[in-house]
Every structure is written in C-alpha cells, then in structure tokens.
C-alpha cells in the first residue's frame, strides 16, 4: 500500500520529478517510492498535454495475497 506524499503540475521538461528520489536526481533512494504521471493541460482543455500531473507515494505497508483484500479497499456492504 502506498500513501500519497505529494502531487503537482510540472512542465514536460521537468524530468527531475521522476528521479528515484523525487526532485533529487543522482541521490540514492532510502525508501520505496512510487511516481505516477499523466498528461495535463492548463491551456488546451481535456486533450492538451502542455503539462504533466505528477503524484508521488511512499510504500507504507503490504500484506500477503493469501490474506485476501485489504480492509481499506473493501466496499461497505451498506452501500451496495
């Protein structure tokens, strides 16, 4: 499981955001991180790609698959 630690809009040229240690190219990682990227536009509407939306997350835990679905993702049966 990952916990979101940051999110931001950047220009496509800002590649430091995908470094193993986000925003610190060349630094050695000391924890497990996740970087998600998607195209985004502040000027061209839903089909533009003049920016990138970056979300970083840190690994906060895991569980063996044999233990089933994590409680955090189970739907409330009252909602169904």
N, C-alpha and C positions, 0 to 999 in steps of 0.2 A: 504494500500500500504506500502511496506517495501523498505527501502533504504539499499543497501549493505554497511556494515561498515568495514568488514574485510574478508579475506579468506586466508587459509594457509593449508599446508600439515603437518600432525602430525602422530605420531606412534599410533597404536590401544590402547596402554596403557595410552595415554594422555587423560583421561576422563574428566579432568577439562574444556575442551573446550565445553562440553555440559551442564555445570552448568547453573542455571537460570541467573546468571551474568557471561557471558563467561570468563573463566580463573580465576575466583574468587569464588571457592567453599565455601559455607557457607555464602556468602554475600547476603543480601536481595535485590531483584530487585526493581528498582525505575522507570523503563520504560519497555515497551513491546518489547521483542526481539524475533527473530526467528533464529533457528540454523538448517542448512541443512548439512547432512553428506552423503558421498558416499565413496565407496572403491576406492583406487587408488594404483598404484604400480610404484615405481621408478626402479625396477629391473626385474619384471616378465612380462612386456608387458601389453596388454589390459585386460588380465584375472587375473592379480595378485591382491593381497589385502594386501600388506605389509605396506601400509599407509592409512590414511583417509584424504580426502579433506573436509575441514570444511569451510562453509560460514555462516557468521553472518549478520543479518539485523535488523534494528530498525524500528518500526512502525512509519510512518511519516504522515499517514492520512487514511481516509476511506470515503466511500460515500455510501449512501443508495442504495440498489439494484434497487429500483424503478427508480433511475435516469439514469439507463442504463449502458453502457460500459464506463469505464474511458477513457478519451481522450488519455492517454499515451499508451493504448493498441490497439487503433483503427488503422487499416491499412490505408495508404494513397491511396485514390481511383485512383490516377495517376499510382500507381504501378500495380494495377490489370489489 
